């Protein structure tokens, strides 16, 4: 029986140079994956990774929707606050008009210096 040749990784992958230590460890890992049990474990890991990525995408979409809802609520709150401010301002103006008279500045004081003063 011939000795099986060890699996080796190339020195560069996609233009990235791999250190010798990484190539040796990667070769050992590939040798273990090249068995029926290794292939099954690799397939299970890939399925788990795919599920995690899909869930991550769903979480991102939900977060984006929630962020949009918060922004809409903030805009709506600002409009309501502006309306309330207008109502409160109008009520305050009406109360002041009722208390002091509408649009006229009443000055019941006589013109000139107060009586008994020496200012002329």
Secondary structure as GFF3:
##gff-version 3
##sequence-region A 1 120
A	DSSP	beta_strand	12	13	.	.	.	ID=ss1
A	DSSP	beta_strand	16	17	.	.	.	ID=ss2
A	DSSP	alpha_helix	20	33	.	.	.	ID=ss3
A	DSSP	alpha_helix	36	100	.	.	.	ID=ss4
###
